[in-house]
Structure formats: structure tokens, C-alpha cells
Amino acid sequence: MGFNEMDVERIWMDGEFVDWDEAQVHVLTHALHYGTGVFEGVRCYDTAEGPAIFRWEEHLDRFYQSAKPYDMEIPFDAEELTEATVELVRSEGLDSCYIRPVAFYGYEMLGLHPSDCPVKTAIAAWPWGTYLGEDALENGVDVAISSWRKYASSQIPTNAKTTGAYVNSVLASLEAKGNDYVEAIVLNKEGNVAEGPGENLFLVRDGEVFTPGLAEGILDGITRRSVIRIARDLGYTVHDDATISRGELYTADELFFTGTAAEVTPIRSVDDNEIGAGTKGPVTDDVQSRFFEVVEERPEEYADWFTPV
Ligand code: PPE
């Protein structure tokens, strides 16, 4: 489904709501040439008590943090961006949707140093269903190890969600899909498991849960944090600082991806090797069910994860 079929009328841009088709930039925008933008991906869920944005504060926090290494001052504070987002989701009549805040160096002068460029800020929202295909959540996805490595944090900060850095993810995704896999797994510079192009990765072995630590060059995913908490609350031992070798993927009992777009998606094979029984494993099922229960029902113990619209 393309944007033009999605029936959303406006985008918030630099302090005002503009028509979807008018939300445009100049071709000499700094970020278009050098990738100097930062962004977020957030979901709003249609919960039992009405639409609510999932972990909005954490996403906003990461948004501002991402801007820091680029000396980018986002010219709106948290309250202004929250108000704009809530107003956007509400006025467009969206119940569950995906929200994409982006800030970037705009149009003034080219040349690497962005000093004279204005910082532009926009927030768009649209309905976005299952990220990795219709039956991915139920039956899992077939993935392949990418021949592209994840960039190291000494090259580009991996804890910042920088637009330009996503060419790494795009290459991995093109390769995987070109070879008829649904998604890639990207190894880091050392050859250990980092993450998916747009997802964090979890492994289950002997009933315990493992996920690569932040030093492995991953994005500090907010769904990752949520799933760590949920799994622990369910009673699982979670190792959130793991180093996972490529070989361990093939022999894992279960593997799954987490991400705002991907939610909790089982992985059923890696490089054509079946993982576990080649279906959604029991721990994945348990964590995934609880995740969807939490975002649908907003239970008391997770109340602070939601910003009502
Ligand atoms: N790693 C990467 C590289 C990544 O892009 C994402 C999110 C994650 C991990 C998971 O982070 P979090 O969403 O905070 O749990 N990827 C976003 C972009 C997807 C896209 O195709 O665009 C997302 O899921 O919104």
C-alpha cells in the first residue's frame, strides 16, 4: 500500500500542520546529500482505553540524544513535540498507527559542516500493519546472514538513529530480499551478531533469553528494552549483555526479532537452517503474547509506557 492510499491529510512540519503533498524540501537540503538527519519510529496502539502512544517519552528522549553527536539543536521541546503528535494522531482520526518524527539539517548552503543550515523538524503518522509480511508474526520469517557488516560505533554512533547510517540497513535488506529471504541478520565488525536492518535480535537457549549488549554495535531498541522487562516479569532469565556468535544462531532453540515496526517477530530459519522446530517457539510465543496483551490492554504495571492520545 502506498502513501497516497492511506488517507492521511496532514503532516506536522516546523510548527504547523501542512497538507500531506505540501510537506516538501529543497533538493539542496543538507540531509539529502550527507544524511544528516535523525529520526524515530513509534507506534500508537488502539488500547482498551483508547489510542495511546507506546513509550513515547523514551522515543523522544532517544530522538534528542540522536541529534547530539551532530550538534543538532532540535528547535522544539518535548512538550511541543508531544502536543503536535497527539494533535496529529487525534485530528487524523488514527487509532493504531506508526509515527515518524524526523529532524534534519535543511537548505542554506552545502559543504559538510552544517553550521548555517536550519534544523527542520517534521512528524508524520500513518497506518502501518505487520512489518515483515502477513503471517510473519504467527509463522516466523526466513532470514539470511548479510554479507554487509554493521558499522562500528567508532565510525558512526550506533546508539543514534541517524538517517544517513541507514544505507547500511538498506544494503542488507536489498541483499536479503534479492535472495528471497524476508530479512537479514547483520554481524558486527568482530563477526558477532549485531541485529537486523531494522530490528534487534533475541535468542532462546535452554529456556533462557539472550540479546546482544549495547557494545555489540546495536541500536538501543525501545522494543528490546520492553521485551527484556516483559520477559523478566514473566519469570525468564534474560542476559541483555550477551555476545552471540554466528554459529550459536544455527543451534538456537528459538530466535526472534523485536522492533517498533517488527514488534515481536519469530525467526523460523537462518540461511535455510530451521531454528528449533521451524515454527514459533514456546518462549517466543509467551513473550509475544504478553507483548500484544500489554499494548492492547495497558495493564496497570505498565501504565507509564503509554501516552494517551
Ligand atoms: N535496530 C535498528 C537498526 C532499527 O532500525 C530498529 C528500529 C531497531 C533496532 C528496533 O528499535 P525500536 O524500534 O526502538 O525497538 N527500526 C525502525 C525503522 C523501521 C523502518 O523500516 O523504517 C522501526 O522499527 O521503527
Boltz pocket constraint, residues with backbone or C-beta under 6 A from the ligand:
constraints:
  - pocket:
      binder: B
      contacts: [[A, 40], [A, 41], [A, 42], [A, 169], [A, 195], [A, 196], [A, 197], [A, 198], [A, 199], [A, 200], [A, 218], [A, 219], [A, 220], [A, 221], [A, 222], [A, 223], [A, 224], [A, 258], [A, 259], [A, 260], [A, 261], [A, 262]]
      max_distance: 6.0
